[in-house]
Amino acid sequence: MTVADRSLPLVQAPAEGACCGACAGAAAAAEAAGTGPATPGSGTLADMTVRRTISRTDDRRVTFGGLVGAAGLLALVLFAMVMIILREAAGLARLGRLGKIRHEADSAARQNYKTLAIDVADRLKRLYAGRKDVAWGLSRLAEHEHDIMDAAELLRLTERSLVAPLDPFARTIVASSAKRVSVVTAVSPGALIDMLFVGAENLRMLRRLATLYGARPGTLSLLKLARMVVTHIVLTGGIALGDDVIQQLVGHGLTAKLSARLGEGLFNGALTTRIGIAAIDVCRPLPYIETERPRFRELVAEVAGMR
């Protein structure tokens, strides 16, 4: 050892154990502070946790969206059902209103009850308010109704002004439906097609007649109207249609020359005509006071092309 070496202080290296302990302490402190190196696998675990959280959030969003969609669909279905119920109720109410007006008009005519006749006229004015096809009749009735002192005369004026202008359209509806039934059933290949077409055409005719006179029926009110028409036909004894009626209308010689299909078509047309006349009786808001009721034979002759 030289003199220089003796003059320098001896520095001893730290022990290996002490160094490892210090490093471990520093690493633990750094990890506790959140700045130290991550242990193997800690990043993968954190990623899985984040992905699982995001997946749960998406599932919740999908579930919530499905619930909202189902609730909206249910609300839409309930709204449609309510609208259908209200429409059917309104149709039944309109059909019942026509029958009530007709009944009150008949009572006012029999009893010569002017107050009731005025109420009937007011009801009809409200019923047909805003319709262009009776606009002139409404103005004419409003102009002259206060000058009439008699109930029967007021009802005649009301019929002449508001209901009689609609009768030719009703007659046209019945005649066109009867002609259509006659032609289709004469050329159709099967009885099932005949039945389906005759039923559909008769319901269509009933709906058009009821709409013409102010009822605008729905499905339930249309079925009720069909039942009322059938009841009216039975009560008035007009259901008896047979070959004798057709022969009286067309003639014995021509009927004998007709084929079975043409005769069947003419018979179905005559039956449709009878149903149409009964429907006019049921839907018309006033009884026939001075206007003549449509005659079955004249309408059938028109359907058969004889007029």
C-alpha positions as CSV (number, residue, x, y, z in Angstrom):
1,M,0.0,0.0,0.0
2,T,1.4,3.3,-1.0
3,V,1.2,6.6,0.9
4,A,-1.5,7.8,-1.4
5,D,-3.6,4.8,-0.8
6,R,-3.2,5.2,2.9
7,S,-4.5,8.8,2.7
8,L,-7.8,7.9,1.0
9,P,-10.7,6.8,3.2
10,L,-11.9,3.3,2.6
11,V,-15.5,3.2,1.3
12,Q,-17.2,-0.1,1.7
13,A,-19.8,-1.4,-0.8
14,P,-23.2,-1.8,0.6
15,A,-24.2,-5.3,1.3
16,E,-26.3,-7.1,-1.3
17,G,-29.2,-7.7,1.1
18,A,-29.4,-4.1,2.0
19,C,-29.5,-3.1,-1.7
20,C,-32.3,-5.5,-2.5
21,G,-34.3,-4.3,0.5
22,A,-34.0,-0.7,-0.6
23,C,-35.1,-1.5,-4.1
24,A,-38.0,-3.5,-2.9
25,G,-39.1,-0.6,-0.6
26,A,-38.8,1.9,-3.5
27,A,-40.8,-0.3,-5.8
28,A,-43.5,-0.8,-3.2
29,A,-43.7,3.0,-2.5
30,A,-43.9,3.7,-6.2
31,E,-46.6,1.1,-6.7
32,A,-48.6,2.5,-3.8
33,A,-48.2,6.0,-5.3
34,G,-49.5,4.6,-8.6
35,T,-46.4,5.5,-10.6
36,G,-44.5,2.3,-10.4
37,P,-44.2,-0.4,-13.0
38,A,-47.3,-2.6,-13.4
39,T,-46.9,-6.2,-12.4
40,P,-47.2,-8.8,-15.1
41,G,-50.9,-9.4,-16.1
42,S,-52.3,-6.3,-14.4
43,G,-53.0,-4.5,-17.7
44,T,-54.9,-7.4,-19.2
45,L,-57.1,-7.6,-16.1
46,A,-57.9,-3.9,-16.2
47,D,-58.8,-4.1,-19.9
48,M,-61.1,-7.0,-19.2
49,T,-62.8,-5.1,-16.4
50,V,-63.4,-2.0,-18.7
51,R,-64.7,-4.2,-21.5
52,R,-67.0,-6.0,-19.2
53,T,-68.3,-2.7,-17.9
54,I,-68.9,-1.3,-21.4
55,S,-70.6,-4.6,-22.4
56,R,-73.0,-4.4,-19.5
57,T,-73.8,-0.8,-20.3
58,D,-74.6,-1.7,-23.9
59,D,-76.8,-4.6,-22.8
60,R,-78.6,-2.2,-20.5
61,R,-79.1,0.2,-23.3
62,V,-80.4,-2.5,-25.6
63,T,-82.8,-3.8,-22.9
64,F,-84.0,-0.3,-22.2
65,G,-84.5,0.4,-26.0
66,G,-86.4,-2.8,-26.4
67,L,-88.7,-1.9,-23.5
68,V,-89.3,1.5,-24.9
69,G,-90.1,0.0,-28.3
70,A,-92.5,-2.6,-26.8
71,A,-94.2,0.1,-24.8
72,G,-94.6,2.3,-27.9
73,L,-96.0,-0.7,-29.9
74,L,-98.4,-1.5,-27.1
75,A,-99.5,2.1,-26.9
76,L,-100.0,2.2,-30.7
77,V,-102.1,-1.0,-30.5
78,L,-104.2,0.4,-27.7
79,F,-104.7,3.7,-29.5
80,A,-105.8,1.8,-32.7
81,M,-108.3,-0.3,-30.6
82,V,-109.7,2.8,-28.9
83,M,-110.1,4.6,-32.3
84,I,-111.9,1.5,-33.7
85,I,-114.2,1.3,-30.7
86,L,-115.0,5.0,-31.0
87,R,-115.6,4.7,-34.7
88,E,-118.0,1.8,-34.3
89,A,-119.8,3.5,-31.4
90,A,-120.2,6.6,-33.6
91,G,-121.6,4.5,-36.5
92,L,-124.1,2.8,-34.2
93,A,-125.1,6.2,-32.8
94,R,-125.6,7.7,-36.2
95,L,-127.7,4.7,-37.3
96,G,-129.8,5.0,-34.2
97,R,-130.2,8.7,-34.7
98,L,-131.8,8.1,-38.2
99,G,-134.3,5.7,-36.7
100,K,-135.2,8.0,-33.9
101,I,-135.7,11.0,-36.3
102,R,-137.9,8.8,-38.5
103,H,-140.0,7.6,-35.5
104,E,-140.4,11.2,-34.2
105,A,-141.4,12.4,-37.6
106,D,-144.0,9.6,-37.9
107,S,-145.4,10.5,-34.5
108,A,-145.5,14.2,-35.3
109,A,-147.3,13.5,-38.6
110,R,-150.0,11.3,-36.9
111,Q,-150.6,13.7,-34.0
112,N,-150.1,16.9,-35.9
113,Y,-147.6,17.9,-33.2
114,K,-145.8,21.0,-34.5
115,T,-143.2,21.2,-31.7
116,L,-142.0,17.7,-32.5
117,A,-142.0,18.5,-36.2
118,I,-139.8,21.5,-35.5
119,D,-137.5,19.3,-33.5
120,V,-137.3,16.8,-36.4
121,A,-136.5,19.6,-38.9
122,D,-133.8,21.0,-36.6
123,R,-132.2,17.5,-36.2
124,L,-132.2,17.0,-40.0
125,K,-130.6,20.4,-40.5
126,R,-127.8,19.5,-38.1
127,L,-127.4,16.1,-39.7
128,Y,-127.0,17.5,-43.3
129,A,-125.2,20.7,-42.4
130,G,-122.2,21.2,-44.7
131,R,-123.3,18.8,-47.4
132,K,-123.2,20.3,-50.9
133,D,-125.9,18.0,-52.3
134,V,-128.6,19.4,-50.0
135,A,-127.2,23.0,-49.6
136,W,-130.0,24.5,-51.6
137,G,-132.6,22.5,-49.7
138,L,-131.1,23.7,-46.4
139,S,-131.3,27.4,-47.4
140,R,-134.9,26.9,-48.7
141,L,-136.0,25.2,-45.5
142,A,-134.4,28.0,-43.4
143,E,-136.2,30.6,-45.5
144,H,-139.7,29.1,-45.3
145,E,-139.9,27.0,-42.1
146,H,-141.0,30.0,-39.9
147,D,-143.9,30.8,-42.1
148,I,-145.6,27.4,-41.7
149,M,-148.0,26.8,-38.8
150,D,-149.0,23.2,-39.5
151,A,-146.8,20.2,-38.4
152,A,-147.7,18.1,-41.5
153,E,-146.9,20.9,-43.9
154,L,-143.5,21.5,-42.1
155,L,-142.7,17.8,-42.4
156,R,-143.6,17.9,-46.1
157,L,-141.4,20.9,-46.7
158,T,-138.6,19.2,-44.8
159,E,-138.9,16.1,-46.9
160,R,-139.2,18.0,-50.1
161,S,-136.1,20.1,-49.3
162,L,-133.7,17.7,-47.6
163,V,-134.7,14.0,-48.2
164,A,-136.4,13.9,-51.6
165,P,-133.3,15.2,-53.4
166,L,-131.4,12.1,-52.1
167,D,-134.0,9.6,-53.2
168,P,-132.9,9.4,-56.9
169,F,-129.4,8.7,-55.8
170,A,-130.6,5.9,-53.6
171,R,-132.6,4.5,-56.5
172,T,-129.5,4.6,-58.7
173,I,-127.4,2.8,-56.1
174,V,-130.0,0.0,-55.8
175,A,-130.4,-0.4,-59.6
176,S,-126.6,-0.5,-60.2
177,S,-126.0,-3.0,-57.5
178,A,-128.8,-5.2,-58.8
179,K,-127.5,-5.1,-62.3
180,R,-124.0,-6.0,-61.2
181,V,-125.3,-8.9,-59.2
182,S,-127.4,-10.1,-62.2
183,V,-124.5,-10.0,-64.6
184,V,-121.9,-11.6,-62.4
185,T,-124.1,-14.4,-61.1
186,A,-125.2,-15.2,-64.7
187,V,-121.6,-15.7,-65.9
188,S,-119.8,-16.9,-62.8
189,P,-118.6,-20.5,-62.9
190,G,-119.5,-21.6,-59.4
191,A,-122.1,-21.3,-56.7
192,L,-119.5,-20.3,-54.1
193,I,-118.4,-17.3,-56.1
194,D,-122.1,-16.3,-56.6
195,M,-122.7,-16.4,-52.8
196,L,-119.6,-14.5,-51.9
197,F,-120.2,-11.8,-54.6
198,V,-123.9,-11.4,-53.8
199,G,-123.1,-11.0,-50.1
200,A,-120.3,-8.5,-50.6
201,E,-122.3,-6.5,-53.1
202,N,-125.3,-6.3,-50.9
203,L,-123.2,-5.1,-47.9
204,R,-121.6,-2.6,-50.2
205,M,-125.0,-1.4,-51.3
206,L,-126.2,-1.1,-47.7
207,R,-123.2,0.9,-46.7
208,R,-123.6,3.3,-49.6
209,L,-127.3,3.9,-48.9
210,A,-126.7,4.5,-45.2
211,T,-123.9,6.9,-46.0
212,L,-126.1,8.7,-48.5
213,Y,-128.8,9.3,-45.8
214,G,-126.3,10.4,-43.2
215,A,-125.4,7.2,-41.2
216,R,-121.8,6.4,-42.3
217,P,-121.8,3.0,-40.7
218,G,-118.9,1.1,-39.4
219,T,-118.5,-2.7,-39.3
220,L,-120.8,-3.4,-36.4
221,S,-123.4,-0.8,-37.4
222,L,-123.4,-2.3,-41.0
223,L,-124.1,-5.7,-39.6
224,K,-126.9,-4.2,-37.4
225,L,-128.3,-2.5,-40.5
226,A,-128.3,-5.8,-42.4
227,R,-130.2,-7.4,-39.5
228,M,-132.7,-4.5,-39.5
229,V,-133.2,-4.8,-43.3
230,V,-133.8,-8.6,-43.1
231,T,-136.3,-8.0,-40.3
232,H,-138.0,-5.3,-42.3
233,I,-138.3,-7.6,-45.3
234,V,-139.8,-10.4,-43.2
235,L,-142.3,-8.1,-41.5
236,T,-143.5,-6.6,-44.7
237,G,-143.8,-9.9,-46.5
238,G,-141.5,-9.0,-49.3
239,I,-139.2,-12.0,-49.1
240,A,-141.4,-14.2,-51.4
241,L,-139.6,-13.9,-54.7
242,G,-140.1,-16.7,-57.2
243,D,-140.4,-17.6,-60.8
244,D,-144.0,-16.3,-61.0
245,V,-142.8,-12.8,-60.0
246,I,-140.0,-12.9,-62.7
247,Q,-142.5,-14.2,-65.3
248,Q,-144.9,-11.4,-64.5
249,L,-142.2,-8.9,-65.0
250,V,-140.4,-10.2,-68.0
251,G,-143.1,-12.3,-69.7
252,H,-143.8,-16.0,-69.9
253,G,-142.3,-16.5,-73.4
254,L,-139.0,-14.8,-72.7
255,T,-138.6,-16.5,-69.3
256,A,-139.1,-19.9,-71.0
257,K,-136.3,-19.1,-73.4
258,L,-133.8,-18.0,-70.8
259,S,-131.1,-20.4,-69.7
260,A,-130.9,-21.5,-66.1
261,R,-127.9,-19.3,-65.4
262,L,-129.6,-16.1,-66.9
263,G,-132.7,-16.9,-64.9
264,E,-130.6,-17.3,-61.7
265,G,-128.9,-14.0,-62.4
266,L,-132.2,-12.2,-62.9
267,F,-133.6,-13.8,-59.7
268,N,-130.5,-12.6,-57.7
269,G,-130.9,-9.1,-59.2
270,A,-134.5,-9.0,-58.1
271,L,-133.6,-10.2,-54.6
272,T,-130.9,-7.5,-54.4
273,T,-133.5,-4.9,-55.6
274,R,-135.9,-6.0,-52.8
275,I,-133.1,-5.7,-50.2
276,G,-132.2,-2.3,-51.5
277,I,-135.8,-1.0,-51.3
278,A,-136.0,-2.3,-47.7
279,A,-132.6,-0.6,-46.9
280,I,-134.0,2.7,-48.2
281,D,-137.0,2.3,-45.9
282,V,-134.7,1.7,-42.9
283,C,-132.1,4.4,-43.7
284,R,-134.4,7.1,-44.8
285,P,-134.7,9.6,-41.9
286,L,-138.3,10.5,-42.8
287,P,-141.3,8.4,-43.7
288,Y,-142.8,8.8,-47.2
289,I,-145.1,11.8,-46.8
290,E,-145.6,13.2,-50.3
291,T,-142.8,11.3,-52.1
292,E,-143.7,8.0,-53.6
293,R,-141.9,4.9,-52.4
294,P,-139.8,3.1,-55.0
295,R,-141.8,0.3,-56.7
296,F,-140.3,-3.1,-56.8
297,R,-141.6,-4.0,-60.2
298,E,-140.3,-0.8,-61.8
299,L,-136.8,-1.3,-60.4
300,V,-136.7,-4.9,-61.4
301,A,-137.9,-4.0,-64.9
302,E,-135.1,-1.4,-65.0
303,V,-132.5,-4.0,-63.9
304,A,-133.8,-6.4,-66.6
305,G,-133.2,-3.8,-69.2
306,M,-136.9,-3.3,-70.0
307,R,-136.9,0.4,-69.1
